[in-house]
Amino acid sequence: MPEKTSLERWKKEYNFIKGYATMYKMRNTLIALTLALKYHDGQYRDGGEPYIIHPLMVCKTLILLNIEKRLEEWYPDMNIHQIRHQCDIMYAAAILHDVIEECELTNRGRELVETYNLDEEVWKIVWLLSKPPKIKKWPWSPVYDPERYFWNILNSWKATIIKIADRANNCSTMEVFEEERKKKYILETIQYIYPLCSKGKIRYPEFSDTISILKNLIVSVCETLASILGMQEAISDEEEEYKKTVHFIEGMSRNELPNTYKALFIAQKFHKGQTRTSGDPFVIHPIRVCSYLMTLGIHDDYTCAAALLHEIPQMCQISESGEEFSKDYGIEKEVVNVVELVANKNKPLEKYYLDIEMNPRALLEKLSNRVHTCTFLAKASNQDMMDYIMETKEYMVPMCKYGMLHYPQYANQIEIMQSHILVICNILEVVTKETGLTSHGS
């Protein structure tokens, strides 16, 4: 039965990408889909799923991140056909990024171009992303040098984004690793992928938000596992990173988002002196929730302001109605309404989530908030983890489906956040099973 579920999942993602590529006449992507099925046939991931699901998910993530829109905004001289061709190259390379490294190709994978007529750039990107085999099986196999490997990747914006998306997807299945391998992978991610994200945002500012979204997933998975494994060094935020995020929100909001601009300073005032379970300033949490929404392209003033204020009713001396926000600080009523919807959990969960569903701003804020709750796991009991899993499956996933159907303008962002939340949920499910517990309803 599990194999059938896995098979159905990869077929769903395969057909999604095929439909998208057919609609926009993406020749390379359509060829790549066929080749990925051919070369990864019979291969499986560590968790037992068909290997093909990994490259498909990397590609789908890039589609959901709307690379086309980034190119359109930053390069007005490019016409739509040129933009889609650039994306076609990228999606094809994402689908094939492991075939040289993991499959039996000859002549450095040149058959991708010479036999199957893919564009030359697709092969170049796949080659950049391919690590040399651990055992020297080709005469031309270079020695693996991680510094050179990541430097070469950084010289291509497409390879940079694919590599980060690749690591994000690999991190999302890390729960099946043995403990020592988890620790090693987390440390390797911190050593090489975090800097690649930072350098990539500087080198390619047009894709800064795209990289930030992917890094968010990577960081939250690493922090979740680090919390469980007691790796404090992997979950401590640097002061400079926190300050940069504050200044980013300030710059985004000063002229166009007046409620968000005020809320930034209110959050810092009310959360002063409070710390997270990881020991760093609590205000990092609402700031992350807000900046994540912004990098997803959600620049609604009310939503972003509510993201900054949502923890204050529970953490500080202020009523759940949040009337003080309006009375004392001039925050508009719609922001207060969203904060109240998210903060007021003194009602049955079914009613709580139903009320949030009816307000798209509250729905988006709740999802981003859920994405950034991973460090509570440092002191979470097994019962806390079981409750987290139950709430995610029984209420948050249906809420996401409702949101994608009723608020299609945010469907991509909701699906990205849903995927992010389910990754954390899957990690917790494995942990509870390892301790001999089962989640509600199982």
Steps between C-alpha positions, in 0.01 A plus 500: 500500500777760577658432159168575330473828686855594396427405141186711498692794645772503235242464224311799638811718497612365161165588341492843666840586345408341167179703485684820586777435246248407229298816561806722456671288230809424712678253272800432725284437805284248313809314375651508849189341652531203264873465564465521877252212493740299283816560702354487852290191430552245778674747733364581845553767765619421853141506623387245237329736253579474128802724435316694230294683763807700606585673168130549431451677833805720442355607165149553636635716782667726244174526304308596814762766579402674175845559351327645192362789704845581642649515151213710371539753783877533473550469124229703324689472168449122496184389322282221636647240261855576619390484864329165451802364316722591797258321731479203263878459527485526878213256549661243269830525687317466832330180382830355376733637768590155637521291183874544439584438866255217570447324165703316236574776252812507283724781376407738784134473408546654158228270362250736660587742221635278222239224517196665655541853358478692826639850490871523582431715807294223661802267488734771630279560804458128574878458471559788742265335750660155472750397765775259394432138597652387830665212314691612190303323226582730207843601367389862508362491855631803692573495871213647702590839643195648677633856492551485124172311448288767671699784345431364152131469580489859623608620154161393357176640639308198376742252657504699825122494539471134395769398751323682784164349397670160482631537856159621620338185364776277637460663842127433484568123500786506751290342776582151363876549553683341792581748778866548411416553135237759598759691705757483220246618241389792718860614554579461129191708418611775737854493360419507129133564424443796734793688342378406152165657588665817633735536205224414254278779631785749457601374155144469370281756681212434261468157662564607859142422607506165320818399682366627833187283471707190430743581780206539738405138445858381537554697821173390660570131428856529629380686811225246563741208490771695681251573781419131533866394476624764745716678239474849650764640265269431204201698633653819640427809294782741447431856615596642161251275316222614731587867446509454122148356501370789711652752259363306203143524637553864590614580147211308343237662718604859570324671210242248377397289802424737790344242732793263449748779565333581834459131588872437459583741780204385714619138477854595604363700793262235637732202448807673647675267744299192397685196363410194295559146626824508302618794713505774238267806497132406464436789260692304235191279462243767395767672291565175313127443453465844342813489283404155371164633381678790332747274319205292379373816331225575752534874554157563646539755782239343728637146464861599563411724796296218658795264456714731713235543771344153520687376810455811714152416641630166630851605602444849640260696718245582234146377435426245229277753327809711440309824548816660637659470156235732355460729797864552596686448171257581220499150351201457267208281603551234230846424642351464848232266361764273348706498821190411701409214266848348524561569870163393638528124553246493784253309285482154342767443236237433234340841562843668530614379158162556338512867604855534364399342167245774446770770511780460240733727698460293815549180298827621349627628835412173676686294240814713517481490880481119491802483273708682761414315821771235470723607791225423756605139445809551715278454806194332348363184657392203292140603566575851365638341183197273464265797543701693238465212252127463567432873460698514178327204338146557623476877470790666318510279191123541435543874561772509234273320252223748577738792452635377166144456373345822632802734480665395170710817493694349790488133389875473430595662831257280693631183335859599580413559866293180518797302368726670754264418789458137393877453492523599868197282577662198332818549704297506822305192395822304461623623840178394676513158334862457605394563861224243476209742468246540222315808387128554551282308264770252392 
